[in-house]
Amino acid sequence: MANPLPNEQEIYERIKKENMVVHPVVWELINHHINNDLYTINLILGSTVLDGEVLTEKDAEKILNHVKAITTFLHKLEQATKRKEK
């Protein structure tokens, strides 16, 4: 994992201590969207760079599109699940 939060371990401990859970429907969305995009990125990289080929501009654009899709999904999920301030 790149660039963990300075207090990440404490966050995990708090999640466990307070028994915070994510609804299975939310996990279904996360697994579907993020895993699909990461799988596709892995396929692109695996069929080029890891095979000794040069990453083409077209492949780089595909990867960036999947990264953008992950970011867009996470933003939508945040907006749908964030508590509204009163």
Phi, psi and omega in degrees: 000129181274141174048064177295155176296148179301328182250026186299317181299320178296324178296314178299319179296319178296318178302314180293314183298318182269006177052045178286134180231155175253131181302142180304328178294322178293317178298324178299315178297313181301309182298319181295304187289308185290315181296322178297314180293318179295322178298316180295318176301316179299319178297315180299311180293321181294328181271359178236274188303313183291341176265010178084009179269165177269136177290122181279163176299322179298316178293321178298319177297320178299315179298313179299324177296321179289324175297316177298321179297320177296314180299316179297315179300312181298322177296315179297318179296318178299314181296325182282335187247351183288136177293137179277130177287138181270000000 
